């Protein structure tokens, strides 16, 4: 474990892909034993940050250390001390749970691994299915096995890249409990990327909001939410509306457009909503949504857009995962 109290630290971390700046002069400090959340839309640079921190991609500019080792100078020492959980559950479906653990041990050249594998199967309540093909596991069981693989070599830090994306609410909640349990039970630092506001709020001691490769805000969820004292109202109208008309509504302090919708910053949604209905005619409003102070409103306040409407490229998670596993050999 890093002796300076930081599991991860970075200064001016930058990554270019030709002319594209994927990560733009990022500073960060992640405390040992904490759960740190990186919150942002697809394409914001979250997966790229994991790649440079784990030594899978070269740093263009700046510096970073993980588990006390310089990522550029000691990439193999870094890889030996980190685990990784993908957005997709990526296991060998034709192998049993135990055989997947065996394969992971071989890839990482672990000698004395069987006792720890037994403990992990017990912890994740998979012992009775250890001989069954992983292809017969439920989604929740497969996620458990994925985390067990990541913990097999006793890492100090686990990177979890969008681990709950595409899961139904029940499985997502189950995984939240697992992440909290792993952090506390194994004392492992968790670096979590997500675009789910409630996930970052529920799991993370500190959160960095990233947009277009830059950290636009960092703090505890409570600190970030306290930045926004007002409400936001999102409106989609069936007929054209001018900025001047919206700004003239009593209680509206700011108006921003996003595609076919308008985002209004207001003193109080309860007070301003009747004024909006009077000004715009109810039948002219196709959709209306109210956002109370939350991490979503922090993102709206800083960037002027909703997080879930900020698109990006889909990552090749399978290739990324296999590269990380092979790099540990």
SULZIMO-V844361 format. One line per field, one symbol per residue. ss: DSSP state (H for helix, E for strand, - for the rest). phi: phi as a letter, one per 40 degrees, with the letter a starting at -180 (. if undefined). psi: psi as a letter, one per 20 degrees, with the letter a starting at -180 (. if undefined). A space follows every 50 residues. Layout:
ss=???
phi=???
psi=???
This chain:
ss=-----EEEEEEEEEEEE--EEEEEEEEEEEE---EEEEE------HHHHH HHH-------EEEEEE--EE----HHHHHH-EEEE----------EHHHH HHHHHHH------HHHHHHHHHH---HHH---EHHH--HHHHHHHHHHHH H-----EEEEE-------HHHHHHHHHHHHHHHHHH--EEEEEE--HHHH HHH--EEEEEE--EEEEEE-HHHHH-----EEEEEEE-----HHHHH--- -EEEEEEE--EEEEEE--HHHHHHHHHHHH-HHHEEEEEEE---HHHHHH HHH---HHH-------HHHHHHHHHHH--
phi=.cccgbcbaabgcbbbbfccccbbfcbabbcdgcbbbbbicdgchccccc ccccgcbcccagaabbfgbccccbccccccbbbabccccbbcccbcdccc ccccccccfcccbcccccccccccfbdcbcccccccccdccccdcccdcc cdcfccbbcbcfcbcgccdccccccdcccccccccbgccbbbbabcdccc ccbbcbbbcbafgbcbaaicdccccccbcbbbbbbbbcbdbccdcccccd gcbabbbagcbbbbcbcaccccddcccccbgdccccaabbbcdacccccc ccbgacccbbcacccccccdccccccccc
psi=qpijiphpqqpkpppqndipohpnmppqpoqpjroppoprrpjijghhgg ghhjjipqpgqaqqqpkjpphghlhhhghijqrpprgqonrohiqrghhg gggghghjlpfnihghgghghggjljhijhiqphiiqrgghhgghghggh ihjlqhpppoolijpjqrhghghghghggggggggikpppopqqjoghgg ghhphqpppppliqoiqpaqhggghihoirrpppppqiqpqqgggghipp iphqpqqncjrqoppqgphhhhghhghhhipgiiohqppporprhghggg ggijrqgijnraqpqnhgggghggghhi.
